[in-house]
Amino acid sequence: MRIITDPNFLSWEVYPSGGKFGLPQRPKVVFNCLTDPSRRGRYVHFDGDSVGAEQAVQDASDAELQALFAQSSELD
C-alpha cells in the first residue's frame, strides 16, 4: 500500500486488488480516501496480472500514481 495526495490535498491510499472474485486476471489499482472516508473509492484497471499490479504500485513514483489517479473512475 502507498499513500498519495491529490490536487485538492486529500490523502488517498493506493493498493492493488485482484480481479473478479479475487482471480489474478484483470486486477485493479484502487484508491481509497483517507482524509474524507465518505468519498467513494476510485480505481483503474491494470494491464497484467495481480502480481504485476502489486509490483507496479510499489515501484511507481508518486507522480505516476497521481497520473493513474487522474484517470481513475469511481467504484461501483
C-alpha positions in Angstrom: 0.0 0.0 0.0 1.1 3.5 -0.8 -0.3 7.0 0.1 -0.6 9.9 -2.3 -2.1 13.4 -2.1 -4.4 14.6 -4.9 -4.5 18.2 -6.2 -7.1 19.1 -3.5 -4.7 18.0 -0.8 -6.7 14.8 0.1 -4.8 11.8 1.1 -5.5 8.5 -0.8 -4.2 5.0 0.0 -3.3 3.1 -3.2 -3.3 -0.6 -3.4 -3.7 -3.4 -5.9 -6.8 -5.6 -5.9 -7.3 -8.9 -7.6 -9.7 -9.4 -10.5 -13.3 -10.6 -10.3 -13.8 -12.9 -7.3 -10.2 -12.5 -6.3 -8.8 -14.0 -9.5 -5.4 -12.8 -10.8 -6.8 -11.7 -14.2 -7.8 -8.0 -14.8 -6.7 -6.6 -11.5 -7.4 -3.0 -10.4 -5.4 -0.4 -8.7 -7.7 1.0 -6.0 -7.7 4.5 -4.4 -9.4 4.9 -1.0 -9.7 8.4 0.5 -8.2 8.6 4.0 -8.9 12.3 4.5 -12.6 12.0 3.8 -13.9 8.4 4.1 -17.3 9.5 2.8 -15.8 9.8 -0.7 -16.3 6.9 -3.0 -13.3 4.8 -3.8 -11.7 5.0 -7.2 -10.0 2.5 -9.5 -8.2 1.9 -12.7 -7.8 -1.5 -14.4 -4.2 -2.8 -14.6 -3.0 -4.4 -17.8 -1.4 -7.6 -16.5 -1.9 -10.0 -13.5 -2.3 -9.2 -9.8 1.4 -9.8 -9.1 2.3 -7.2 -11.7 -0.2 -4.8 -10.3 1.3 -5.2 -6.8 4.8 -4.6 -8.1 3.7 -1.6 -10.2 2.1 0.1 -7.1 5.3 -0.5 -5.1 7.7 0.7 -7.9 5.7 3.7 -9.2 6.7 7.2 -8.3 4.2 9.4 -6.6 3.8 11.3 -9.9 3.0 8.1 -11.7 0.4 7.1 -9.1 -1.1 10.6 -9.3 -1.4 10.2 -13.0 -3.2 6.9 -12.5 -5.5 8.6 -10.0 -6.3 11.3 -12.6 -7.5 8.6 -14.9 -9.5 6.7 -12.3 -13.2 6.1 -12.1 -15.5 5.8 -9.1 -16.0 2.3 -7.8 -19.5 0.9 -8.4 
